Amino acid sequence: MCAARERVQHSEPSSETSMKAKENTARQKSRITLKLDRDLLREVRVLAAEKDTAISALLTVHLQEIVRNRGGYDRARNRAIARVRKGYHLGFAPPKSRDELHER
């Protein structure tokens, strides 16, 4: 009877276990389906095996890199657009009169 109670006590989720479950729920992953050429799939499998990883993990790393780079690109683009809108002072001063403009 004591052994049964111990099993029941061990099977109850602790607060630590429930926190981990909540974290995992917040970071759930979604499945996708890809259509790849057979030769490409074969090469990807070899590449993943050489890196001792799964195809999914390999794709995840590369997709995260693409997203990170895109964010950097967007920030740089926005800075460049802001600079163009602000304009540059090139030191040009328009002539005061038409005569001054045509003086030689």
N, C-alpha and C positions, 0 to 999 in steps of 0.2 A: 504494500500500500504506500509506503514511503517513496519507493522508486517511481510509482505512478505520479505522485505529487511533484517529484523532482522534474519529471518529463514535462508536466504541465507548466511548471514554473519556468523552465528553460524555453518553452515554446511561446511564452508571452512576449510580445515585442517590447523592447526597452525604449526609452525616450531617444537613445542614440540611434537605434534601428529605424524608428519612425522618422527622425530628422533626415537620415540618409535616403529613405524612401521618398520623402518630400522633395529632396534635392534632385533625385533621379527623375521624378515626375516632371519637375520644372525643366529638365534638360532632355526630355524625350526626343528620340531621333525618329525621323520619318524614313520610310522606304521609298526608293524610286526605282524605275525600270529604265534601262538603257538598251538601245539597239546598237550593237557594234558589229562591224565586219569581223568575220571569223579570224582572219589573219591578225587584225588589230587586237582582238581579244587574246589570242595566243601570245602576242608580244607583251601585252599588259600583264598577263599571268606570269610570264617569265620575269618581267621587271619586278613585279611584286615579290616573287619568290627570291630573287637576288637580294632584295632589300629586307627579306624575312618579315614581310607584312602582308596584310590582306589587301585586295583590290580596293575595298571600301575605304580603308585607312589611307591608302595612297591617294585616292581621289579626294578624300576629305582634306588632306594637307594641301593639295594643289588648289582646290576650290577656295580654301581659306586664304591662301596667298593671293589669288585673283581678287577676292573681295577686299583684302587689305590694300592691295595696290590700287584698286578702283577708288577707295576712299582717299588715298594720297593724291591720285589724279584729280579727283573732284575738288579737293582743297586747293591744289596748285592752280587749277583752272579758275576757281573763284577769286583767288588772289590776283591773278593776271587780269581778269575782267575788271576788278576793282581799280587796279592801277591804270588801265586804259580809260575808265570812266573819270578818274580823278584828273588825268592828263599830266603832261610834263611841261614845265616852264623852260622854254628853250632860249629865253633872253631876247625874243623878238619884240621890237617896239615899232608900231606903225608910224609912218612919217606924219609929221604935223600938218603938212600941206601938200597940194598936188605939185607945186613947183619944186619943193624939196625932194619929192619922189623922182622927178625927172632931171635933177641936177646931175652934171657929169663931173 
